[in-house]
Amino acid sequence: MTINVAPAIRQLTAFADAGTKQVQFATRVALTRTAQLASAKLKHEMRDIFRSPTPYTLSSLFVRPATKTNLSAEVKLKDFAAKATPAATYLAPQIKGGTRPMKRFERAMQSVGALPPGYRIVPGGGAKLDSYGNMNRGQIVQILAYFRSFPEAGYKANMTAQGRARMAMGTKKKPGFRYFVGRPGDRMPLGVYQSMRGGGPGSLKPVMVFVRYASYHKIFDFEYVVEKTVEKEFAGQFARAYVDALRSAR
């Protein structure tokens, strides 16, 4: 997002004996401070519009400060993550609208034919959830291993036939179970089910439910928050920084 603050700078320095160095210093400081304030506003907005946002999401914002050679500052979402989906990727539909991209575990499930094309995964009634309402990572890894969804580089994590058999048998302290993909019964959704050994009431639980992907509406107005922060804060930040620059120049 680009906002032109040059007119504001000209107006603020029009009646002052403005030295070039002082104006540049004030511009650099004001841009950086305003960007930092915008980042804080965006984080507050996340808490308002998202239900229990994770620390990973809340820490996904960063500020690129202005410098002497580049009088511009940016508030951005991280677009790289070594072992997770970058925030810039999964928040894009919330900012711009459109289809949610596939998550890594969804791509892994689809690569072995467990997830049909055109579907996404949401937690089922039998899923283990973390404190933020997301599916427990340990259970996701277990399901990926069960269906041998890990790529060749992670082949040791994939469960063998013997491992699946031991899981189905269970132990004295932990009942056995298996996973399968399907739609058991006319009223049950397509997905991954956990079937407990022995059957009986409650022995069949949907862990992952497959849903047709849908377009998201924009709910995180990133540009509006930044624009309003600039309109409200930049002039004051520039004036304070400009006064500081004049004092230090004397």
FENLINPE-V493388 format. One record per helix or strand of 3 or more residues. SS is the DSSP state (@ for helix, = for strand). FROM is the first residue (numbers start at 1). LEN is the number of residues. If there is no record, write none. Layout:
ss:from:len
SS:FROM:LEN
SS:FROM:LEN
This chain:
ss:from:len
@:6:8
@:20:30
@:55:4
=:61:4
=:74:4
@:87:4
@:92:5
@:104:8
=:119:5
@:137:10
@:152:6
@:161:9
=:177:6
=:191:6
=:204:9
@:222:28
